[in-house]
Amino acid sequence: MIYFLIFFTIHDVLKAEKVLKTHNVDIELVPVPRNLSSDCGMCIKLKNELEGVKPYIDGIEMDKCVRYDGKEYQIIAQNS
């Protein structure tokens, strides 16, 4: 399972990237997939389980989290 962590700003993306890399989480900074929207255009691609990284990024405001199963995207969390 792949997760895309989409933030409101590139500043938040970079902040989350730094925190996750500090905790040795395997991530990749990628453009937001075309069929998803974002104000900043970049997001974090996560191949690990999402639950394990939530505490690390808890203080960073995230727009949404999207799960991709290889066929379709599903929003699993969204900031209202």
ROFI-991942 format. One record per residue (C-alpha): residue in one letter; residue number from 1; x, y, z. Coordinates in nm, 3 decimals. Layout:
% residues N
resn	resi	x	y	z
A	NUM	X	Y	Z
...
This chain:
% residues 80
resn	resi	x	y	z
M	1	0.000	0.000	0.000
I	2	0.122	0.349	-0.083
Y	3	0.020	0.665	0.099
F	4	0.047	1.023	-0.021
L	5	0.071	1.283	0.254
I	6	-0.047	1.613	0.109
F	7	0.018	1.936	0.295
F	8	-0.105	2.291	0.245
T	9	0.236	2.444	0.176
I	10	0.576	2.337	0.049
H	11	0.714	2.460	0.382
D	12	0.505	2.197	0.563
V	13	0.610	1.928	0.314
L	14	0.977	2.004	0.377
K	15	0.923	2.020	0.752
A	16	0.751	1.678	0.751
E	17	1.023	1.535	0.526
K	18	1.292	1.647	0.769
V	19	1.110	1.503	1.071
L	20	1.039	1.170	0.902
K	21	1.395	1.130	0.774
T	22	1.523	1.206	1.124
H	23	1.323	0.903	1.240
N	24	1.456	0.689	0.951
V	25	1.117	0.658	0.780
D	26	1.149	0.552	0.416
I	27	0.983	0.837	0.221
E	28	1.010	1.009	-0.113
L	29	0.928	1.368	-0.206
V	30	0.717	1.355	-0.525
P	31	0.478	1.573	-0.725
V	32	0.115	1.539	-0.619
P	33	-0.053	1.287	-0.855
R	34	-0.249	1.468	-1.127
N	35	-0.591	1.347	-1.018
L	36	-0.535	1.482	-0.665
S	37	-0.524	1.849	-0.586
S	38	-0.283	2.047	-0.372
D	39	-0.190	2.407	-0.318
C	40	0.182	2.341	-0.316
G	41	0.229	2.070	-0.582
M	42	0.462	1.840	-0.386
C	43	0.379	1.566	-0.139
I	44	0.537	1.284	0.057
K	45	0.508	0.932	-0.075
L	46	0.514	0.672	0.200
K	47	0.537	0.299	0.143
N	48	0.523	0.200	0.508
E	49	0.226	0.175	0.736
L	50	0.077	0.513	0.808
E	51	0.001	0.454	1.175
G	52	0.369	0.434	1.268
V	53	0.449	0.781	1.132
K	54	0.146	0.975	1.258
P	55	0.308	1.071	1.590
Y	56	0.608	1.221	1.408
I	57	0.401	1.461	1.196
D	58	0.124	1.532	1.445
G	59	0.221	1.900	1.483
I	60	0.231	1.968	1.107
E	61	-0.098	2.066	0.945
M	62	-0.179	1.821	0.667
D	63	-0.440	1.881	0.395
K	64	-0.516	1.514	0.334
C	65	-0.383	1.162	0.332
V	66	-0.456	0.945	0.030
R	67	-0.413	0.569	0.004
Y	68	-0.328	0.416	-0.334
D	69	-0.372	0.043	-0.385
G	70	-0.232	0.031	-0.738
K	71	-0.569	0.093	-0.901
E	72	-0.745	0.379	-0.726
Y	73	-0.687	0.664	-0.484
Q	74	-0.889	0.681	-0.163
I	75	-0.886	0.975	0.074
I	76	-0.850	0.832	0.423
A	77	-0.810	1.158	0.615
Q	78	-0.886	1.515	0.520
N	79	-0.858	1.844	0.702
S	80	-1.192	2.024	0.693
